[in-house]
Amino acid sequence: MSLRKNWFVLLISLLLFINLIWAIHSYLLIKKGKFVNIQRESQSSVSYSEDKSFIYDSTSPDFTAFTCNGKKITLSEFLGNVIILRFSRFYLEDLPNLLYLEHLAKRLESEGVILFFINTLGKHEAEAINKLFSFSTPIIEDDGTISALFNTAPYEVIIIGRDFRLKLKHNRPDNRITYNQVIRYAFQNSTPPPFLPNDELANLMEKITYRNVINNKKENLGEVIKENGAIACLFISTCIGCPETKKIRLMKEISEKTNFKKIILFGRGNGFEIIKEFSERAALNKHPITVGLIENKGDLSQDEYLKIFQFDVDPRILIFDNQGRITFSEKIADERLINKDFILNRIK
């Protein structure tokens, strides 16, 4: 009996030792970036890329479904376009990312980029969503069939290439990752449009009419800037409904150190009451900071409006002198440089 017990203890010890060795081995592989994420056989062409996005090259599943407005959509009918599918439950925390994708898809619409939101909550909720957020992007109702077809979860982004092959499937990707991958497949045989130079961007910014979230008044950005210059923080929607971010805290710090007129701008498609509630929660009304929602009926055309955003930098700091000229516009390479001292040195 004692011998049998000793063999049992020895066997358990051996198994624990093997598990420990395997755990250490796996940890070292992850540290070296060589960990392989195992997928189903139908997704065997997946590789783990440096930007942590899942890259595929397999024929996309097809489906026919209805939008919340009753329009019938068959996915394969859009062969030849770059198709983005974004799965969501449409909670408030997801609104910034949905608006970002909507802006990006509109900007690249002429390049054949098409976006669909997939609502995983059902028909009744989709109708309410459309009334609340007024998305122009079609919202497709999913009773679970589409999610199962693509083996997805809410917050998942799928990109399908012009050849109707699945190119990317990623859960909760950073917007910069999504942007880079959309650009990659939209401009495989051509050059992406350049971002606006500072002088052209400044001219467009002067045409912006925004609604001051604090006092509900319409104001012209160009007139405000020419009073004594300004620091503008241009958003598509990154901070709405979220905790205060680094850029918002930075704006508050700058407002305490200078007499600059500070502007925080939000893009179109944002709800006024949502932004107002966020501004109050972040105590922006207690600082000399203007929080503005860009008006739908301003002097900017739709094309001009979309050109003011640099999609790999959101939010984005811009500094204007009192002539309306941009003396600094944030680029992706500036991300680690920007802090309170950096901005203060720029506006002296």
N, C-alpha and C positions, 0 to 999 in steps of 0.2 A: 504493500500500500504506500509505504514511504518512498519506494523507488518510483512508483507511478506518479506520485505527487511531485517528486523532483524533476522528472521528465516534463511534466506540465509547466512547472515554473520556468524551466529552461527554454521551453518552446515559446512561452509568452515573452520572456526576456529577449529571445532572438528576434521575434516579430517587432518588438518595440525598437530594438537596435536598427533593424532594416528601415523602419519608418523614419527614424531619426536621420539616418544617412540620406534617405530620399528627400527629406525636408531640407537638409543642408544643401544637397545637390540642386534642388529646385530654386532655392534662395540665390545661390551663386549664378544660376542661369538668368534669373530675373535681373540681378545686379549688372550682368553683362549685356542685357538687352536681347538675350537669345531665347527667351521663353516663348513657346509656341502655343497659341490659343487654339484648342481643338474645336473644329466646327463639324457640322453634319456632312455626310459624303457629298450631298448636292451643293455644298459650299466649299468644296475642297481646294478651290483656288485662292482662298483667303490668305493674305499675308499681313503681318503686323507692321505697320509703317512707322517711321520716325515720329510723325505728328500724332501718333496714337489713334489713327482712324483706320477702320477696317476696309481694305481695298478688295474688290471682287472683280471677276470677269466671267459671269455666267448669264445665261438668258433669263430675263426678268419674268416673273409670273405675270399673268394678265388677269384683269377682272373687269366686270361691268357693275356699276353701282350708281346711286343717285346722290346729288348734292342736296343740301337742306332746302334749296329752292325748287327741287323737283326735276333738275336737269339730269339726263342720263349721260354717264361718262363711261367710255370704254378706254382703258389705258393705252392699248396698242394702237388706237387711232392717232396717237401723238408721236408715232414713229418718226424719227428725223429730228426730234427736239431733245434737249436736255431736260429731263423731268425730275423735279424734286418732290418727294412725298414727305410730309412732316406729320407724324402721329402725335396727338395731344388730347388731354382731357380738358384743356382750356381753363385751367386754374389761373388765378391772377399772377402767380409767380412765373408762369410760362409766357405771359403776354409780351415781355421785352423781346424774347427770342423769336416769337411769331411775327412781330412787327418788323424785326430786322430782316427776316427772310422775305417778307412781303416787299419791303423796300428794295432788297437786292434783286428779286425776281423782276420787279418792274423796271429797274435800271437796265437789266439784261434781256428784256422782253424782245427787243429787236434782233437779238442774237439767238432767238429760239429757245430761251429758258422759260419753262413753265412750272408753276408751283401749285400743288394741291395740299390742303390741310385735310388730314384724316381724323374725323371726330370719333373717338372711341367710347363716347357716352350715350349715343343713340339719337334718334330723330328729334324728340322733344327738346333736348338740351341744345342741339345744333341750331334750332330756330331761335332760342333765347340768346345763344352766343352771337349770332349774326346781328341781332338787334342791339346787343350791348356794346360790341366792339366795332361794328360796321366794317368788317374786313371786305376788301374787294376780291381777295383770293377765294376761289371755290372751296367750300367745306363739304367733303364727302362723308356721308354717314356710313359707319361701320358697325355691323352687329357682331363683330368678332371674326367674320370671315376673312377680311383683308389682313387683319393683324395676324391671323393664323397662317395665311398664305405666305406672308413675308417673315413669319416668326419674329414679330416685333413687339415692343412695349411702348407705352406713352413716352414722349420726348425723343423718339427715334427719328433719325434723318436717313432717307434713302435717296441716292442719286442714280438715275438711269440714263445711260448715254444715248446718243443719236441712233445707235445701232440696236436699241432696245435691249441692251445688256446691262445687268446690274453692276454698277461701278463702285458704290460705296454704301455701307450700312453701318451706322454708328449711333450708339445711344448717348444722348446728352453731349454732343460735340460742342466744343468752344466755337463761337461764331467765326473766329478767324480760320479755324480748320474748315468749316463749311464753305466759307468764302473762297479759300484757296482751291478746294476741290471743284467747286462750281466753275471757277475761272479755268481750271485745268481742262475740264471736259467741254466747256463752251467755246474755247479758243484753241482747240488742238491744232488747227491749220491756219491760224491767223493770230494777230497781235491784239491783246486787250486794249481798250481805249485808255489813254493816259489820264491821270488825275489832273484836275485843273491847276494851272500855275496860280501863284498867290494873287496876282493882279486881277485875273478873271474871277477867282473865288471871292475876292473883296467886293467886286462890282455886284455879284449876285447876292452876297450877304446884305448889302445895303438896300436891296429891294425887298427884304423880308419884312412882312407885317406879322406881328405876334400879339397874342393876348396875354397881358400881364396876369399871372395866376394869383398874385396877391390882391390886386385892386380891380381885376376884371376889365381893365382898359386896353384898347388896341393901341399899339405903339409901333413906330417904324425903327428898325434896328439902325439904319443909316443915320438917322437924326440923333439917336442916343449915343452912338459911337462918337459923333463929331462934337459932342459936348466937351469931352476931355479924354477920349480914347476909351477902350474897354477890353476886358478879358472875356471872351466868349467860350463857353463849354458846350459844344454842339453834340446832341444826343440823337440817335434814332429812338431809343427808349430804354437804354441799359438799366437805369436805376429805378424805373417806375415800380412801385410796390415792393421794392427790395430794401434791405438795410442800407444805411449810408455807405457809399463806396469811397475809395481813395480820392477820386476826382472831386466829389462833393465836399469832403472834408478839406481838401486843398483850397477850394473856392472860399470856404468859410474862413480859413486861416488868412488868405490873401486879403479878404475884405476887412479884417481886423487890423491889418498893417498898412493899408493904402487908402487913398480916396478915389480909387478907380471905380467906375461904374461897371459892376459885374453882371454878366448875362449868362443864364443857363437856359439853353434852348432845347426844346423837345420837338421831335418830328411830327408830321401829320399822322393821323390815325390813333393818336393817344386820346384817352378820355379826359376832359377838362377836370371833372370832379376827382378822378383818380390821381391826377397830377397835383391838384390842390391838396388832397388829403396827404399825399406823400410829402409835399412841401411843409405842411404843418407838422407832421410827425418828425421830420428832419430839422425842424426849427429854423428853416431858411427865412421865414418872415421876421426873425429877430436879428437878421444881418442885413447890411445894405447890398443885398443881392436881388437882382431881377430874375424871376423865374418865368419863362415865356413859352407858350405853346404856339407853334407856327400855324398861322391861319390857312385854311383851305383856299380861301379866296383872297390871295395876296397878289402882288405884282409878278411873282415867279410863276413861270409855266411849269407844267408837270415835269418836263424834261430837265429844265434848269434846277428845279427843286431836288431831283434825284442826283444831279451832278455835284451838289455841294457836299455830299457825304463821301468820305474815304472809308470804304467798308472794312478795311483791315485795321482801322483805328476808330474805335467807338467805345466810350466818348472821346472827343477830340478837343484839345485846347487850342484856341486862336487868340492872338494878341493884336489889337488894332491901335494905331496912333490916332491923334485927334484930326487927322486928315482922312481917316477911313481906310488907311493902308494897312495891310497885314505885315507886321514886323516879325511874327513868329507863327508858324502853323505846324502842329504836331504831326510827325511822321512815325511810322512803326519803330524806327531806330531810336526815337527819342523817349520811348516808354520808360526806361530805367533812369533817364536823366531828370525827369520832371519831378520837382519837389518845390517847397515853398521858396527856398533860396534861389533856385534856378529861375522861377517866375519873377521874383522881386528884382533880380539882376537884369532881367530882360526889359522891365518897364521903368527902370530908373532914367 
